Each structure stands twice: as structure tokens, then as C-alpha cells.
Amino acid sequence: MTPMKKNVALLAAGQAVMMSGAVLLFATGSLVGQRLATDPTWATLPLALQMAASLAAIIPASLLMARIGRRGGFLLGAGLAVGGAALAAYSIVAGHFALFCLASALIGSFTGIGNYFRFAAVDAASTEYRARAIAYVLAGGVIAALIGPNLGHWGDHLLHGHAFAGGYVILVGLYALVFALLTRLDIPKPRPFQSAGRPLAVIFRQPAMVGAVLTGALGYGVMSLVMTATPLAMHGHMHGYQDTAFVIEWHVLGMFAPSFFTGRLIQRFGLWHVMMVGALLNAACVAINLTGTTMAHFWLALFLLGIGWNFLFIGATQLLTTGYAAVEQAKVQAANDFAVFGIATLAVLSAGMLQHHYGWTVVNVGVIPGILIILGTLLWLRRANAAALAPRLKTTEVR
């Protein structure tokens, strides 16, 4: 294995464990919150704090990694996650809602730092290999799809009588393992924030950058709101946790399994077509959710939602890289992820309130404006910046 591919493999492993923790929280966090909180309106507060911590970590993580390198930043995030998983297990056993919220925030801080795994893949890869490197790192989420939702009942025997606590005990070991793996990472330091280059206000006036931020942020927001509300909706419609874990598992597979070929699809058909399909799959998810609440409805809708997120998120990430110079990299990436996770945090916090007070139909109708804005942005972007969205057929890839 070449050094480049070794780094990409290690980053994919980090992505897999990071997402396993995030998926476990998304599958169980609202159910734990509903049980521990005095007011079920705040059932998704732990998940919102997870996203808020991710958001809060984005800019400091970029600044820190510019000083100490990607490896040091990722090791710090993994260390925080070990403590967060241990605290989550304890808080469930102790029945302490505030501590579970704190644990979610610690785990979320690793998510915020770990979201630079995909940008580290860009640093590690040759120009021709970048689209694939991004996709392969995100494909680490396939493992998370198989592990994350199932940790909740795999660990039942560890702390019997305390639902989901054992899953977080197992998660402690997984975070410790990825900490050890990331010590072998060898990637040059990213460029620090510099006064050189254009102001952010100028950079983000480019059509490609406007399109990247809007589609990336709204695509993540739509996915987060529907996914977060799903366990609560399934519980309300008398589906057990094993059914919920199955639906979340297939949703996360939809999010990450396409990453094995999304890069090739972008090269063959162009960013616009791939991202447009992603937006239409989001619309299909809403249509299915509005027609019924059987197991089949939840499964198919969440699976399509995952694929739609994959096409939009990878496409938006690739589009973002076309709009900035090397000296502008750190500040642009931080600003983009701040916007993306700011929208996602609001979506997650809103999910519990919408589901509790208004129900599943309103949750789904509520994301329609976001989907329409994504579709409108893509139609505008096709005319404003066709070159950035064109297929890349003449390329020599590193295999």
C-alpha cells in the first residue's frame, strides 16, 4: 500500500468509528433523552448538543490542526470521545439527563474535529485521486451502518437493566482503537489561516461557492431533521427498537455505501446530475413518509434519504474545492462546515419539538422548503457555472 492509500485507509477507519458513535447517538439518544428528561419536548436536546459541539469545534479544530497537524487534532478528538462514551454509559446507569447531555457534547466534539477527515484526504491525495479519496473516507460510514445502530442491544448484557448503556461501554473500546490507529497517520500540516488570499465575502460570492454551501448545508439539515425524528416517530407508531435499529442501519448504509462509486459517477456524469438525483431522492423520501407509517415506509424512505444525502454532500464538498486557492483553504473549509453544522444543529433541535407537538406529517412537510431551495440552487448553478459541474472523463486516476 502506498503512503497515500495508507493515509486514506486510516482516515476511513477514523470516519467509521466516529460515525459509529454518532449513529449510536442518533439511534438511541432521543429515546434515552425521552426517558431521562422531565419534559419529553427536550428528548432530542442531547442530539442537538452533539451537533452544537460539532459546530463549536469546527473553527478551533482548523486553527489547531494548522499548528499541530492533522494527526494531533484527530488524536485530541478521539481522546475526548473516549471520555464522552464512558460518561454516557455512567449517566444512563445513574439516570442523569444533564450528564448524558454533556457526554453527547464530548462525542460531538470528535464529530466536529473528525469532519476534517475528508479534507485531510484531499491533503493526502494527488489531484486526480481527490474525488475518490473523499468518497473512500466517507465510505468508512458503511462500517458505522453495521455497527452503530446495533451497539444499543449488543451491549445489553454488559449493564443489564440499563437499556443502551452497554453500547456506550463498547464504544469506549472502539474510540480507544481508533486513537491507536490514528497515531500512524502521516499527513503534512494544512495551511494556516493567512491574510493572503481573498476575503471570505469575496470568495463566497462565487456561484460555485454559493451552490456548495446551500446544497451542502440544506442537504445535511433535511437529512438530520428527518433522521432524528424517525426513532421517536417509530416508537410512537409502536415499532420496537430492533425495528428502529434496522431502519437506521439501512439509512446509514444509504448514506455511505454509495461512496464506493459516487466519485466515479461524478467523473462520468458531472456534479450537477449526481447532486440533482440526490435532491430528488430527498423529495421521494418525504413522499413515502407522507403515505404511511409501516415498517416498509420507514425503511425505504430513510434508505433513499441516505443516498440523497451522500450525493449532495460529496458533490458539495467536491464543488467547494473548485472555488478557493491553497492559501484560502483553512478559512474556507472552516466557514463552510460552520454553516453546514449550524443548519444541522437547528434541524436536530427542532426535530424533537416538531415530532412531540405536531407529529410526523409536519416533520416531513417542514423539510419541503429546504428541498425546493436545493433544487432551485442547482438549476441556477447549472446556468451560472456549468464548467465546475461538467463531467471529468479525461482523467488518469491512481488505482
DALINHU-V222719 format. One record per run of one state. SS is the DSSP state (a for helix, b for strand, c for the rest). FROM is the first residue (numbers start at 1). TO is the last residue. If there is no record, write none. Layout:
# DALINHU-V222719
ss: <SS SS>
from: <FROM FROM>
to: <TO TO>
This chain:
# DALINHU-V222719
ss: <c a c a c a c a c a c a c a c a c a c a c a c a c a c a c a c a c a c a c>
from: <1 3 37 40 43 45 95 97 115 117 125 127 139 141 155 165 183 200 204 207 237 241 257 259 270 271 290 295 321 326 358 360 367 368 385 386 390>
to: <2 36 39 42 44 94 96 114 116 124 126 138 140 154 164 182 199 203 206 236 240 256 258 269 270 289 294 320 325 357 359 366 367 384 385 389 399>
